[in-house]
Amino acid sequence: QVQLVESGGGLVQAGGSLRLSCAASGSVFRFKAMGWYRQAPGKQRELVASITGGGSTNVADSVKGRFTISRDNGKNTVYLRLNSLKPEDTAVYYCNAIPPFDSWGQGTQVTVSS
């Protein structure tokens, strides 16, 4: 069973930056496309960034130019760099495979104050 542990969230002012990390267990990690998802209060979970096993990336239009996804297969870790944060980026951020595994981590809270 894959375990996913997210970290790095926090409270920042608008315009600030954070780097999120996701540590994944399991030997299949390096072959899996991975993504960062977020869920804001009262909204559905959405995929904001993805990265293939080979390192090709894609980000949602709402975060394009501000968020960067990367991975270190040797460390079984996926990262999300969040720059120029906006209050509307406030959400719990999760990582998971694409398509996602059945189990999710606890997520990490990102709160952006105006």
C-alpha positions as CSV (number, residue, x, y, z in Angstrom):
1,Q,0.0,0.0,0.0
2,V,1.4,3.4,-1.0
3,Q,1.7,6.0,1.7
4,L,1.8,9.7,0.9
5,V,3.0,12.3,3.4
6,E,2.7,16.0,2.5
7,S,4.4,18.8,4.3
8,G,5.5,22.4,3.9
9,G,2.3,24.3,4.1
10,G,1.7,27.3,6.3
11,L,0.3,30.8,6.6
12,V,1.8,33.4,4.2
13,Q,0.9,36.8,3.0
14,A,-0.3,37.4,-0.6
15,G,2.8,37.5,-2.9
16,G,4.7,35.1,-0.7
17,S,6.1,31.7,-1.5
18,L,6.1,28.1,-0.1
19,R,7.6,24.8,-1.1
20,L,5.5,21.7,-0.5
21,S,7.0,18.2,-0.3
22,C,5.4,14.8,-0.7
23,A,7.2,11.7,0.4
24,A,5.9,8.5,-1.1
25,S,6.6,5.0,-0.2
26,G,6.7,2.1,-2.7
27,S,9.0,1.1,-5.5
28,V,6.6,2.0,-8.2
29,F,6.9,5.7,-7.5
30,R,9.5,6.4,-10.1
31,F,7.3,5.0,-12.9
32,K,4.1,6.8,-11.9
33,A,2.8,10.2,-13.1
34,M,2.3,12.2,-9.9
35,G,0.2,15.3,-9.2
36,W,-0.6,17.9,-6.7
37,Y,-4.2,18.5,-6.0
38,R,-5.9,21.0,-3.8
39,Q,-9.3,21.4,-2.1
40,A,-10.6,24.7,-1.0
41,P,-13.5,24.9,1.5
42,G,-16.8,24.1,-0.2
43,K,-15.1,23.2,-3.4
44,Q,-14.2,20.0,-5.2
45,R,-10.6,18.7,-5.2
46,E,-8.8,19.8,-8.3
47,L,-5.5,18.9,-10.0
48,V,-3.2,21.8,-10.2
49,A,0.1,20.3,-11.4
50,S,1.3,17.0,-12.8
51,I,4.6,15.4,-13.6
52,T,5.4,12.2,-15.5
53,G,7.9,9.6,-14.5
54,G,10.2,11.1,-17.0
55,G,9.8,14.7,-15.7
56,S,7.4,16.3,-18.2
57,T,5.2,18.8,-16.4
58,N,1.9,20.5,-16.7
59,V,0.1,23.0,-14.6
60,A,-3.5,24.3,-14.5
61,D,-4.1,27.7,-16.1
62,S,-5.0,29.2,-12.7
63,V,-1.5,28.6,-11.4
64,K,0.5,28.8,-14.6
65,G,3.7,30.9,-14.2
66,R,3.4,30.8,-10.4
67,F,3.6,27.1,-9.4
68,T,6.3,24.6,-10.4
69,I,6.2,20.9,-9.9
70,S,9.3,18.7,-9.7
71,R,10.4,15.3,-8.4
72,D,13.4,13.5,-7.1
73,N,12.9,9.8,-7.9
74,G,15.9,8.8,-5.8
75,K,14.1,10.3,-2.8
76,N,10.6,9.2,-3.8
77,T,9.6,12.8,-3.3
78,V,7.5,15.3,-5.3
79,Y,7.7,19.0,-4.8
80,L,5.5,21.9,-5.5
81,R,7.0,25.4,-5.5
82,L,4.3,28.1,-5.0
83,N,5.2,31.6,-5.9
84,S,3.2,34.9,-6.0
85,L,0.6,33.3,-3.8
86,K,-3.0,34.7,-3.9
87,P,-5.8,34.4,-1.3
88,E,-7.6,32.1,-3.7
89,D,-4.8,29.6,-3.5
90,T,-5.9,28.9,0.1
91,A,-6.7,25.2,0.3
92,V,-5.5,21.8,1.6
93,Y,-2.9,20.5,-0.9
94,Y,-2.5,16.8,-1.5
95,C,-0.2,14.7,-3.7
96,N,-1.3,11.5,-5.4
97,A,-0.7,9.5,-8.5
98,I,-2.5,10.2,-11.8
99,P,-4.9,8.5,-11.7
100,P,-5.0,8.7,-8.0
101,F,-4.5,5.8,-5.6
102,D,-7.5,5.0,-3.4
103,S,-5.8,6.2,-0.3
104,W,-4.8,9.9,0.2
105,G,-2.4,11.5,2.7
106,Q,-3.5,14.0,5.3
107,G,-2.6,16.9,3.0
108,T,-0.9,20.2,4.0
109,Q,-2.8,23.4,4.7
110,V,-1.9,26.5,2.7
111,T,-3.4,29.7,3.9
112,V,-2.8,33.0,2.0
113,S,-3.8,36.2,3.7
114,S,-4.6,39.4,1.8
